[in-house]
Amino acid sequence: QISPIVGASGKVLALDHNPDITTRLQNDIQDLSLKNIFPITGDLYEIEKTGISVGVCDKVLLVRMTQYFLDEPEEILNGLKKLVKEGGEIVIIDTFPLIRELKKYISGEIVSEIENKTDHYYSGLKISR
């Protein structure tokens, strides 16, 4: 669903720590003949080892990942900020309770909260670089 949004000249770098997930995504990419999605097996805690260059991303999107880095949110967000171009954004979508908890650590950095468009269970934050 993201592939057509970024268009033919855009790229989607899809990071997951589980190689089974990135292999399955690679198979889906081939089956759908998508040219702008690039699966990467890596870890949010070792973002520098993923091969993603500093300052190349317009946006970083995290969906339902907060529970995996809530113990050290500043470390993870600082690593993600290195990937984002100046003026870019980190967008985080997760459940209301996890977003509320995350906001305790990063409240001064939040640009906006994403309005809930689907149900009352998910929320989101935008953080600018």
PyMOL commands that place a pseudoatom at each C-alpha (Angstrom):
pseudoatom trace, name=CA, resn=GLN, resi=1, chain=A, elem=C, hetatm=0, pos=[0.000, 0.000, 0.000]
pseudoatom trace, name=CA, resn=ILE, resi=2, chain=A, elem=C, hetatm=0, pos=[2.945, 2.357, 0.531]
pseudoatom trace, name=CA, resn=SER, resi=3, chain=A, elem=C, hetatm=0, pos=[4.584, 1.582, -2.812]
pseudoatom trace, name=CA, resn=PRO, resi=4, chain=A, elem=C, hetatm=0, pos=[2.221, 3.702, -4.948]
pseudoatom trace, name=CA, resn=ILE, resi=5, chain=A, elem=C, hetatm=0, pos=[2.308, 6.551, -2.419]
pseudoatom trace, name=CA, resn=VAL, resi=6, chain=A, elem=C, hetatm=0, pos=[6.058, 7.071, -2.775]
pseudoatom trace, name=CA, resn=GLY, resi=7, chain=A, elem=C, hetatm=0, pos=[5.852, 6.554, -6.537]
pseudoatom trace, name=CA, resn=ALA, resi=8, chain=A, elem=C, hetatm=0, pos=[8.344, 5.187, -9.029]
pseudoatom trace, name=CA, resn=SER, resi=9, chain=A, elem=C, hetatm=0, pos=[11.093, 7.598, -7.972]
pseudoatom trace, name=CA, resn=GLY, resi=10, chain=A, elem=C, hetatm=0, pos=[10.640, 6.942, -4.244]
pseudoatom trace, name=CA, resn=LYS, resi=11, chain=A, elem=C, hetatm=0, pos=[11.964, 4.098, -2.125]
pseudoatom trace, name=CA, resn=VAL, resi=12, chain=A, elem=C, hetatm=0, pos=[10.516, 2.200, 0.798]
pseudoatom trace, name=CA, resn=LEU, resi=13, chain=A, elem=C, hetatm=0, pos=[13.120, 0.701, 3.126]
pseudoatom trace, name=CA, resn=ALA, resi=14, chain=A, elem=C, hetatm=0, pos=[11.339, -1.993, 5.148]
pseudoatom trace, name=CA, resn=LEU, resi=15, chain=A, elem=C, hetatm=0, pos=[13.255, -2.939, 8.301]
pseudoatom trace, name=CA, resn=ASP, resi=16, chain=A, elem=C, hetatm=0, pos=[12.413, -5.976, 10.415]
pseudoatom trace, name=CA, resn=HIS, resi=17, chain=A, elem=C, hetatm=0, pos=[14.575, -7.959, 12.827]
pseudoatom trace, name=CA, resn=ASN, resi=18, chain=A, elem=C, hetatm=0, pos=[13.028, -11.274, 11.742]
pseudoatom trace, name=CA, resn=PRO, resi=19, chain=A, elem=C, hetatm=0, pos=[14.605, -12.714, 8.573]
pseudoatom trace, name=CA, resn=ASP, resi=20, chain=A, elem=C, hetatm=0, pos=[11.475, -14.798, 7.920]
pseudoatom trace, name=CA, resn=ILE, resi=21, chain=A, elem=C, hetatm=0, pos=[9.458, -11.572, 7.641]
pseudoatom trace, name=CA, resn=THR, resi=22, chain=A, elem=C, hetatm=0, pos=[11.909, -9.886, 5.270]
pseudoatom trace, name=CA, resn=THR, resi=23, chain=A, elem=C, hetatm=0, pos=[12.107, -13.061, 3.139]
pseudoatom trace, name=CA, resn=ARG, resi=24, chain=A, elem=C, hetatm=0, pos=[8.314, -13.220, 2.949]
pseudoatom trace, name=CA, resn=LEU, resi=25, chain=A, elem=C, hetatm=0, pos=[8.218, -9.541, 2.013]
pseudoatom trace, name=CA, resn=GLN, resi=26, chain=A, elem=C, hetatm=0, pos=[10.836, -10.112, -0.698]
pseudoatom trace, name=CA, resn=ASN, resi=27, chain=A, elem=C, hetatm=0, pos=[8.668, -12.897, -2.141]
pseudoatom trace, name=CA, resn=ASP, resi=28, chain=A, elem=C, hetatm=0, pos=[5.612, -10.604, -2.111]
pseudoatom trace, name=CA, resn=ILE, resi=29, chain=A, elem=C, hetatm=0, pos=[7.638, -7.864, -3.818]
pseudoatom trace, name=CA, resn=GLN, resi=30, chain=A, elem=C, hetatm=0, pos=[8.603, -10.259, -6.595]
pseudoatom trace, name=CA, resn=ASP, resi=31, chain=A, elem=C, hetatm=0, pos=[5.059, -11.636, -6.952]
pseudoatom trace, name=CA, resn=LEU, resi=32, chain=A, elem=C, hetatm=0, pos=[3.652, -8.098, -7.244]
pseudoatom trace, name=CA, resn=SER, resi=33, chain=A, elem=C, hetatm=0, pos=[6.527, -6.829, -9.434]
pseudoatom trace, name=CA, resn=LEU, resi=34, chain=A, elem=C, hetatm=0, pos=[7.204, -3.913, -7.104]
pseudoatom trace, name=CA, resn=LYS, resi=35, chain=A, elem=C, hetatm=0, pos=[10.409, -2.010, -7.800]
pseudoatom trace, name=CA, resn=ASN, resi=36, chain=A, elem=C, hetatm=0, pos=[10.590, 0.499, -4.939]
pseudoatom trace, name=CA, resn=ILE, resi=37, chain=A, elem=C, hetatm=0, pos=[10.453, -1.623, -1.768]
pseudoatom trace, name=CA, resn=PHE, resi=38, chain=A, elem=C, hetatm=0, pos=[13.680, -2.887, -0.207]
pseudoatom trace, name=CA, resn=PRO, resi=39, chain=A, elem=C, hetatm=0, pos=[13.470, -5.315, 2.735]
pseudoatom trace, name=CA, resn=ILE, resi=40, chain=A, elem=C, hetatm=0, pos=[16.278, -5.043, 5.274]
pseudoatom trace, name=CA, resn=THR, resi=41, chain=A, elem=C, hetatm=0, pos=[16.884, -7.464, 8.119]
pseudoatom trace, name=CA, resn=GLY, resi=42, chain=A, elem=C, hetatm=0, pos=[18.117, -5.475, 11.099]
pseudoatom trace, name=CA, resn=ASP, resi=43, chain=A, elem=C, hetatm=0, pos=[17.465, -4.213, 14.579]
pseudoatom trace, name=CA, resn=LEU, resi=44, chain=A, elem=C, hetatm=0, pos=[16.242, -0.851, 15.856]
pseudoatom trace, name=CA, resn=TYR, resi=45, chain=A, elem=C, hetatm=0, pos=[18.873, -1.069, 18.592]
pseudoatom trace, name=CA, resn=GLU, resi=46, chain=A, elem=C, hetatm=0, pos=[21.644, -1.433, 16.007]
pseudoatom trace, name=CA, resn=ILE, resi=47, chain=A, elem=C, hetatm=0, pos=[20.355, 0.860, 13.284]
pseudoatom trace, name=CA, resn=GLU, resi=48, chain=A, elem=C, hetatm=0, pos=[23.902, 1.736, 12.199]
pseudoatom trace, name=CA, resn=LYS, resi=49, chain=A, elem=C, hetatm=0, pos=[24.447, -1.927, 11.211]
pseudoatom trace, name=CA, resn=THR, resi=50, chain=A, elem=C, hetatm=0, pos=[21.503, -1.985, 8.790]
pseudoatom trace, name=CA, resn=GLY, resi=51, chain=A, elem=C, hetatm=0, pos=[23.368, -0.338, 5.946]
pseudoatom trace, name=CA, resn=ILE, resi=52, chain=A, elem=C, hetatm=0, pos=[20.862, 2.518, 5.768]
pseudoatom trace, name=CA, resn=SER, resi=53, chain=A, elem=C, hetatm=0, pos=[22.795, 5.724, 5.172]
pseudoatom trace, name=CA, resn=VAL, resi=54, chain=A, elem=C, hetatm=0, pos=[22.549, 8.725, 7.464]
pseudoatom trace, name=CA, resn=GLY, resi=55, chain=A, elem=C, hetatm=0, pos=[20.124, 11.417, 6.328]
pseudoatom trace, name=CA, resn=VAL, resi=56, chain=A, elem=C, hetatm=0, pos=[18.473, 9.562, 3.434]
pseudoatom trace, name=CA, resn=CYS, resi=57, chain=A, elem=C, hetatm=0, pos=[14.881, 9.164, 4.654]
pseudoatom trace, name=CA, resn=ASP, resi=58, chain=A, elem=C, hetatm=0, pos=[12.117, 11.715, 4.170]
pseudoatom trace, name=CA, resn=LYS, resi=59, chain=A, elem=C, hetatm=0, pos=[9.954, 9.845, 6.660]
pseudoatom trace, name=CA, resn=VAL, resi=60, chain=A, elem=C, hetatm=0, pos=[10.393, 6.948, 9.041]
pseudoatom trace, name=CA, resn=LEU, resi=61, chain=A, elem=C, hetatm=0, pos=[7.190, 5.080, 9.855]
pseudoatom trace, name=CA, resn=LEU, resi=62, chain=A, elem=C, hetatm=0, pos=[6.892, 2.803, 12.883]
pseudoatom trace, name=CA, resn=VAL, resi=63, chain=A, elem=C, hetatm=0, pos=[3.655, 0.852, 13.174]
pseudoatom trace, name=CA, resn=ARG, resi=64, chain=A, elem=C, hetatm=0, pos=[2.983, -1.113, 16.345]
pseudoatom trace, name=CA, resn=MET, resi=65, chain=A, elem=C, hetatm=0, pos=[6.659, -1.143, 17.339]
pseudoatom trace, name=CA, resn=THR, resi=66, chain=A, elem=C, hetatm=0, pos=[6.590, 1.004, 20.501]
pseudoatom trace, name=CA, resn=GLN, resi=67, chain=A, elem=C, hetatm=0, pos=[6.483, -1.977, 22.857]
pseudoatom trace, name=CA, resn=TYR, resi=68, chain=A, elem=C, hetatm=0, pos=[9.874, -3.100, 21.553]
pseudoatom trace, name=CA, resn=PHE, resi=69, chain=A, elem=C, hetatm=0, pos=[11.732, 0.101, 22.414]
pseudoatom trace, name=CA, resn=LEU, resi=70, chain=A, elem=C, hetatm=0, pos=[9.767, 1.674, 25.248]
pseudoatom trace, name=CA, resn=ASP, resi=71, chain=A, elem=C, hetatm=0, pos=[12.502, 0.689, 27.715]
pseudoatom trace, name=CA, resn=GLU, resi=72, chain=A, elem=C, hetatm=0, pos=[14.977, 2.987, 25.876]
pseudoatom trace, name=CA, resn=PRO, resi=73, chain=A, elem=C, hetatm=0, pos=[12.956, 5.353, 23.673]
pseudoatom trace, name=CA, resn=GLU, resi=74, chain=A, elem=C, hetatm=0, pos=[15.554, 8.123, 23.541]
pseudoatom trace, name=CA, resn=GLU, resi=75, chain=A, elem=C, hetatm=0, pos=[18.223, 5.747, 22.211]
pseudoatom trace, name=CA, resn=ILE, resi=76, chain=A, elem=C, hetatm=0, pos=[15.975, 4.403, 19.467]
pseudoatom trace, name=CA, resn=LEU, resi=77, chain=A, elem=C, hetatm=0, pos=[14.585, 7.796, 18.458]
pseudoatom trace, name=CA, resn=ASN, resi=78, chain=A, elem=C, hetatm=0, pos=[18.069, 9.316, 18.317]
pseudoatom trace, name=CA, resn=GLY, resi=79, chain=A, elem=C, hetatm=0, pos=[19.142, 6.499, 16.003]
pseudoatom trace, name=CA, resn=LEU, resi=80, chain=A, elem=C, hetatm=0, pos=[16.094, 6.997, 13.789]
pseudoatom trace, name=CA, resn=LYS, resi=81, chain=A, elem=C, hetatm=0, pos=[16.645, 10.759, 13.673]
pseudoatom trace, name=CA, resn=LYS, resi=82, chain=A, elem=C, hetatm=0, pos=[20.057, 10.126, 12.104]
pseudoatom trace, name=CA, resn=LEU, resi=83, chain=A, elem=C, hetatm=0, pos=[18.325, 8.422, 9.176]
pseudoatom trace, name=CA, resn=VAL, resi=84, chain=A, elem=C, hetatm=0, pos=[15.893, 11.272, 8.555]
pseudoatom trace, name=CA, resn=LYS, resi=85, chain=A, elem=C, hetatm=0, pos=[16.790, 14.189, 6.295]
pseudoatom trace, name=CA, resn=GLU, resi=86, chain=A, elem=C, hetatm=0, pos=[16.692, 17.688, 7.760]
pseudoatom trace, name=CA, resn=GLY, resi=87, chain=A, elem=C, hetatm=0, pos=[13.007, 18.640, 7.802]
pseudoatom trace, name=CA, resn=GLY, resi=88, chain=A, elem=C, hetatm=0, pos=[11.915, 14.992, 7.675]
pseudoatom trace, name=CA, resn=GLU, resi=89, chain=A, elem=C, hetatm=0, pos=[9.624, 13.223, 10.120]
pseudoatom trace, name=CA, resn=ILE, resi=90, chain=A, elem=C, hetatm=0, pos=[9.349, 10.138, 12.254]
pseudoatom trace, name=CA, resn=VAL, resi=91, chain=A, elem=C, hetatm=0, pos=[5.755, 8.909, 12.388]
pseudoatom trace, name=CA, resn=ILE, resi=92, chain=A, elem=C, hetatm=0, pos=[4.755, 6.455, 15.107]
pseudoatom trace, name=CA, resn=ILE, resi=93, chain=A, elem=C, hetatm=0, pos=[1.409, 4.620, 15.055]
pseudoatom trace, name=CA, resn=ASP, resi=94, chain=A, elem=C, hetatm=0, pos=[0.455, 2.433, 18.003]
pseudoatom trace, name=CA, resn=THR, resi=95, chain=A, elem=C, hetatm=0, pos=[-2.188, 1.799, 20.640]
pseudoatom trace, name=CA, resn=PHE, resi=96, chain=A, elem=C, hetatm=0, pos=[-3.329, 4.706, 22.794]
pseudoatom trace, name=CA, resn=PRO, resi=97, chain=A, elem=C, hetatm=0, pos=[-1.748, 3.293, 25.993]
pseudoatom trace, name=CA, resn=LEU, resi=98, chain=A, elem=C, hetatm=0, pos=[1.673, 2.850, 24.360]
pseudoatom trace, name=CA, resn=ILE, resi=99, chain=A, elem=C, hetatm=0, pos=[1.580, 6.262, 22.663]
pseudoatom trace, name=CA, resn=ARG, resi=100, chain=A, elem=C, hetatm=0, pos=[0.600, 7.857, 25.983]
pseudoatom trace, name=CA, resn=GLU, resi=101, chain=A, elem=C, hetatm=0, pos=[3.578, 6.153, 27.668]
pseudoatom trace, name=CA, resn=LEU, resi=102, chain=A, elem=C, hetatm=0, pos=[5.968, 7.163, 24.875]
pseudoatom trace, name=CA, resn=LYS, resi=103, chain=A, elem=C, hetatm=0, pos=[4.848, 10.785, 25.130]
pseudoatom trace, name=CA, resn=LYS, resi=104, chain=A, elem=C, hetatm=0, pos=[6.239, 10.913, 28.685]
pseudoatom trace, name=CA, resn=TYR, resi=105, chain=A, elem=C, hetatm=0, pos=[9.742, 10.542, 27.241]
pseudoatom trace, name=CA, resn=ILE, resi=106, chain=A, elem=C, hetatm=0, pos=[9.534, 12.711, 24.134]
pseudoatom trace, name=CA, resn=SER, resi=107, chain=A, elem=C, hetatm=0, pos=[6.862, 15.330, 24.797]
pseudoatom trace, name=CA, resn=GLY, resi=108, chain=A, elem=C, hetatm=0, pos=[9.104, 18.261, 23.869]
pseudoatom trace, name=CA, resn=GLU, resi=109, chain=A, elem=C, hetatm=0, pos=[9.843, 16.796, 20.443]
pseudoatom trace, name=CA, resn=ILE, resi=110, chain=A, elem=C, hetatm=0, pos=[6.308, 16.027, 19.273]
pseudoatom trace, name=CA, resn=VAL, resi=111, chain=A, elem=C, hetatm=0, pos=[5.202, 18.108, 16.323]
pseudoatom trace, name=CA, resn=SER, resi=112, chain=A, elem=C, hetatm=0, pos=[1.658, 16.814, 16.232]
pseudoatom trace, name=CA, resn=GLU, resi=113, chain=A, elem=C, hetatm=0, pos=[-0.577, 13.991, 17.229]
pseudoatom trace, name=CA, resn=ILE, resi=114, chain=A, elem=C, hetatm=0, pos=[-2.202, 12.083, 14.426]
pseudoatom trace, name=CA, resn=GLU, resi=115, chain=A, elem=C, hetatm=0, pos=[-5.959, 12.239, 14.505]
pseudoatom trace, name=CA, resn=ASN, resi=116, chain=A, elem=C, hetatm=0, pos=[-7.641, 8.896, 14.871]
pseudoatom trace, name=CA, resn=LYS, resi=117, chain=A, elem=C, hetatm=0, pos=[-9.420, 8.092, 11.598]
pseudoatom trace, name=CA, resn=THR, resi=118, chain=A, elem=C, hetatm=0, pos=[-10.358, 4.442, 12.094]
pseudoatom trace, name=CA, resn=ASP, resi=119, chain=A, elem=C, hetatm=0, pos=[-11.192, 3.442, 15.634]
pseudoatom trace, name=CA, resn=HIS, resi=120, chain=A, elem=C, hetatm=0, pos=[-10.521, 4.498, 19.189]
pseudoatom trace, name=CA, resn=TYR, resi=121, chain=A, elem=C, hetatm=0, pos=[-7.686, 2.067, 19.834]
pseudoatom trace, name=CA, resn=TYR, resi=122, chain=A, elem=C, hetatm=0, pos=[-4.812, 3.509, 17.794]
pseudoatom trace, name=CA, resn=SER, resi=123, chain=A, elem=C, hetatm=0, pos=[-3.086, 6.849, 17.941]
pseudoatom trace, name=CA, resn=GLY, resi=124, chain=A, elem=C, hetatm=0, pos=[0.017, 8.395, 16.465]
pseudoatom trace, name=CA, resn=LEU, resi=125, chain=A, elem=C, hetatm=0, pos=[2.743, 10.992, 16.795]
pseudoatom trace, name=CA, resn=LYS, resi=126, chain=A, elem=C, hetatm=0, pos=[4.830, 12.984, 14.343]
pseudoatom trace, name=CA, resn=ILE, resi=127, chain=A, elem=C, hetatm=0, pos=[8.319, 13.980, 15.389]
pseudoatom trace, name=CA, resn=SER, resi=128, chain=A, elem=C, hetatm=0, pos=[10.347, 16.361, 13.221]
pseudoatom trace, name=CA, resn=ARG, resi=129, chain=A, elem=C, hetatm=0, pos=[14.076, 16.430, 12.736]
for i in range(1, 129): cmd.bond("trace and resi %d" % i, "trace and resi %d" % (i + 1))
show_as sticks, trace
zoom trace
